[in-house]
C-alpha cells in the first residue's frame, strides 16, 4: 500500500490532482491510463479527492477578450474602520458584484485587493463612480490597469 502524507494524499493522488489541474477535461479512463491504475480505482480516488475537498471544481477557462472583457484592473481598497462588522459589510457587497473576480483581505497599504474584469476604461469608470466608491466603509480606492498579463491562474506548485 502506498504511504500517504500528513494531508492524506499519496503519490498517485498527487498525480491525479496535477492532471486535473492542467487538463480538467480528461476522462476517467485517460487519467487512469496516465497514472497507471485501473479506471475503477481511478474513479474511486478521484471521487474521494472531490469529497475531501482537495478539488474545488473543474471548469473551462474563457478567453476574456473574446467575450468583450479585455480590461483587467487591480483595485486596492482601504476601509475607514478595521472592525469585523465593516469587513463583513464590505465583503458581502463585493461578493454581489459579478465584475469582481477575486477579493482578498491583505496586509500592507490596502485592506482589500480586488481583481476586476471590464470591457474598457470607460466601463471601469462607470463601475468606479457608481459602485466601487459606494461600497460600505470605503475610505480610499486605488486602481491599477493591467498592461500585460504575464502569468495568470498558474497551476499550484505541488
Sine and cosine of phi, psi and omega as CSV:
sin_phi,cos_phi,sin_psi,cos_psi,sin_omega,cos_omega
0.00,0.00,0.68,-0.73,0.01,-1.00
-0.93,0.36,0.70,-0.71,0.00,-1.00
-0.98,0.18,0.71,-0.70,0.01,-1.00
-1.00,-0.06,0.45,-0.89,0.09,-1.00
-0.99,0.13,-0.03,-1.00,-0.04,-1.00
-0.86,0.52,-0.47,0.88,-0.01,-1.00
-1.00,0.07,0.07,1.00,0.03,-1.00
0.98,0.18,0.21,0.98,-0.04,-1.00
-0.93,-0.37,0.82,-0.58,0.03,-1.00
-0.99,-0.13,-0.06,-1.00,-0.06,-1.00
-0.86,0.52,-0.66,0.75,0.00,-1.00
-0.92,0.39,-0.69,0.72,0.06,-1.00
-0.85,0.53,-0.68,0.73,0.00,-1.00
-0.88,0.47,-0.63,0.78,0.03,-1.00
-0.91,0.41,-0.65,0.76,0.05,-1.00
-0.89,0.46,-0.72,0.70,0.00,-1.00
-0.88,0.48,-0.67,0.75,0.02,-1.00
-0.89,0.46,-0.67,0.74,0.01,-1.00
-0.91,0.42,-0.70,0.71,0.02,-1.00
-0.88,0.47,-0.61,0.79,-0.02,-1.00
-0.92,0.39,-0.64,0.77,-0.04,-1.00
-0.99,0.11,-0.62,0.79,-0.11,-0.99
-0.66,-0.75,0.97,0.24,-0.09,-1.00
-0.90,0.44,-0.23,0.97,-0.03,-1.00
-1.00,-0.01,0.02,1.00,0.02,-1.00
-0.89,0.46,0.61,-0.79,0.08,-1.00
-0.98,0.20,0.27,-0.96,0.06,-1.00
-0.84,0.54,-0.67,0.74,-0.01,-1.00
-0.89,0.45,-0.64,0.77,0.01,-1.00
-0.92,0.39,-0.66,0.75,0.04,-1.00
-0.89,0.45,-0.73,0.69,0.00,-1.00
-0.84,0.55,-0.69,0.72,0.00,-1.00
-0.90,0.44,-0.70,0.72,-0.02,-1.00
-0.93,0.36,-0.49,0.87,-0.02,-1.00
-1.00,-0.04,-0.20,0.98,0.04,-1.00
0.93,0.37,0.75,0.67,0.12,-0.99
-0.71,-0.71,0.21,-0.98,-0.01,-1.00
-0.95,0.31,0.45,-0.89,0.06,-1.00
-0.84,0.54,-0.62,0.79,0.01,-1.00
-0.90,0.43,-0.70,0.71,0.03,-1.00
-0.90,0.44,-0.66,0.75,0.01,-1.00
-0.89,0.47,-0.69,0.73,0.01,-1.00
-0.88,0.47,-0.71,0.70,0.01,-1.00
-0.87,0.49,-0.72,0.69,-0.02,-1.00
-0.90,0.43,-0.70,0.71,-0.01,-1.00
-0.90,0.45,-0.70,0.72,0.03,-1.00
-0.86,0.50,-0.68,0.74,0.02,-1.00
-0.90,0.44,-0.64,0.76,0.02,-1.00
-0.89,0.46,-0.61,0.79,0.08,-1.00
-0.93,0.36,-0.75,0.66,-0.06,-1.00
-0.88,0.48,-0.58,0.82,-0.02,-1.00
-0.99,0.12,-0.02,1.00,0.06,-1.00
0.99,0.11,0.22,0.98,0.04,-1.00
-0.96,0.27,-0.50,0.86,0.08,-1.00
-0.94,-0.35,0.88,-0.47,-0.03,-1.00
-0.99,0.17,-0.68,0.73,0.05,-1.00
-0.18,-0.98,0.21,-0.98,0.09,-1.00
-0.76,-0.65,0.84,-0.54,-0.04,-1.00
-0.49,-0.87,0.31,-0.95,0.04,-1.00
-0.99,0.15,0.60,-0.80,0.09,-1.00
-1.00,-0.03,0.84,-0.55,-0.02,-1.00
-1.00,-0.06,0.67,-0.74,0.08,-1.00
-0.95,0.31,0.93,-0.37,-0.08,-1.00
-0.88,0.47,-0.55,0.84,0.00,-1.00
-0.91,0.42,-0.63,0.78,-0.05,-1.00
-0.93,0.37,-0.30,0.95,0.04,-1.00
-0.93,-0.36,0.29,0.96,0.12,-0.99
0.99,0.15,0.37,0.93,0.04,-1.00
-0.87,-0.49,0.86,0.51,-0.14,-0.99
-0.99,0.17,-0.20,0.98,-0.03,-1.00
-0.98,-0.20,0.79,-0.61,0.05,-1.00
-0.93,-0.36,0.78,-0.63,-0.03,-1.00
-0.79,-0.62,0.74,-0.67,0.13,-0.99
-0.99,-0.17,0.75,-0.66,-0.06,-1.00
-0.81,-0.58,0.81,-0.59,0.11,-0.99
-0.99,-0.14,0.76,-0.65,0.00,-1.00
-0.86,-0.50,0.72,-0.69,0.08,-1.00
-0.91,-0.40,0.79,-0.62,0.02,-1.00
-1.00,-0.02,0.40,-0.92,-0.02,-1.00
-0.98,0.21,-0.34,0.94,0.05,-1.00
-0.69,-0.73,0.54,-0.84,0.06,-1.00
-0.96,-0.30,0.95,0.31,0.02,-1.00
-0.84,-0.54,0.43,-0.90,0.04,-1.00
-0.83,0.55,-0.58,0.81,-0.01,-1.00
-0.93,0.37,-0.68,0.74,0.00,-1.00
-0.93,0.36,-0.62,0.79,0.06,-1.00
-0.89,0.46,-0.71,0.70,-0.02,-1.00
-0.89,0.46,-0.67,0.74,0.00,-1.00
-0.91,0.42,-0.68,0.73,0.03,-1.00
-0.89,0.46,-0.75,0.66,-0.04,-1.00
-0.88,0.47,-0.64,0.77,0.02,-1.00
-0.90,0.44,-0.68,0.73,0.00,-1.00
-0.92,0.40,-0.68,0.73,-0.02,-1.00
-0.92,0.39,-0.61,0.80,0.00,-1.00
-0.87,0.49,-0.49,0.87,-0.02,-1.00
-0.99,0.14,-0.10,1.00,-0.03,-1.00
-1.00,-0.09,0.94,-0.35,-0.03,-1.00
-0.91,0.42,-0.40,0.92,0.00,-1.00
-0.93,0.36,-0.41,0.91,-0.01,-1.00
-0.99,0.10,0.93,-0.37,-0.02,-1.00
-0.99,0.15,-0.65,0.76,-0.02,-1.00
-0.67,-0.74,0.57,-0.82,0.09,-1.00
-0.63,-0.78,0.84,-0.54,-0.04,-1.00
-0.76,-0.65,0.74,-0.68,0.16,-0.99
-0.97,0.24,0.81,-0.58,-0.11,-0.99
-0.79,-0.61,0.31,-0.95,0.13,-0.99
-0.99,-0.14,0.56,-0.83,0.03,-1.00
0.81,-0.58,-0.59,-0.81,-0.10,-0.99
-0.94,0.34,-0.40,0.92,-0.03,-1.00
-0.89,-0.46,0.33,-0.94,0.16,-0.99
-1.00,0.07,-0.64,0.77,-0.03,-1.00
-0.73,-0.68,0.53,-0.85,0.12,-0.99
-0.86,-0.51,0.83,-0.55,-0.03,-1.00
-0.93,-0.36,0.57,-0.82,0.11,-0.99
-0.92,-0.39,0.87,-0.50,-0.14,-0.99
-0.81,-0.58,0.67,-0.74,0.08,-1.00
-0.92,-0.39,0.77,-0.64,0.05,-1.00
-0.63,-0.78,0.13,-0.99,0.01,-1.00
-0.92,0.39,-0.77,0.64,-0.11,-0.99
-0.30,-0.95,-0.11,-0.99,-0.04,-1.00
-0.90,0.45,-0.63,0.78,0.02,-1.00
-0.90,0.44,-0.64,0.76,0.05,-1.00
-0.89,0.46,-0.68,0.74,0.03,-1.00
-0.91,0.41,-0.64,0.77,0.01,-1.00
-0.86,0.52,-0.67,0.74,0.04,-1.00
-0.90,0.43,-0.70,0.72,0.02,-1.00
-0.88,0.47,-0.68,0.73,-0.01,-1.00
-0.88,0.47,-0.76,0.65,-0.10,-1.00
-0.96,0.27,-0.45,0.89,-0.03,-1.00
-0.99,-0.10,-0.55,0.84,-0.16,-0.99
-0.86,-0.51,-0.76,0.65,-0.13,-0.99
-0.89,0.46,-0.75,0.67,-0.04,-1.00
-0.95,0.30,-0.24,0.97,0.03,-1.00
-1.00,-0.06,0.00,1.00,0.02,-1.00
-0.88,0.48,0.58,-0.81,-0.06,-1.00
-0.86,0.51,0.77,-0.64,0.12,-0.99
0.97,0.23,0.11,0.99,-0.06,-1.00
-0.97,0.24,0.81,-0.59,0.09,-1.00
-0.99,-0.14,-0.61,0.79,-0.07,-1.00
-0.53,-0.85,0.61,-0.79,0.09,-1.00
-0.82,-0.58,0.76,-0.65,0.12,-0.99
-0.83,-0.56,0.78,-0.62,-0.11,-0.99
-0.92,-0.38,0.63,-0.78,0.01,-1.00
-0.75,-0.66,0.92,-0.38,0.05,-1.00
-0.98,0.20,0.78,-0.63,0.00,-1.00
-0.98,0.20,0.84,-0.55,-0.01,-1.00
-1.00,0.06,-0.51,0.86,-0.01,-1.00
-0.43,-0.90,0.78,-0.63,0.08,-1.00
-1.00,0.05,0.95,-0.31,-0.07,-1.00
-0.99,0.11,-0.66,0.75,-0.02,-1.00
-0.54,-0.84,0.84,-0.55,-0.06,-1.00
-0.71,-0.71,0.76,-0.65,0.09,-1.00
0.80,0.60,0.72,0.69,0.00,-1.00
-0.92,0.39,0.48,-0.88,0.07,-1.00
-0.88,0.48,0.51,-0.86,0.06,-1.00
-0.91,0.41,0.67,-0.74,-0.04,-1.00
-1.00,0.05,1.00,0.01,0.03,-1.00
-0.70,-0.72,0.00,0.00,0.00,0.00
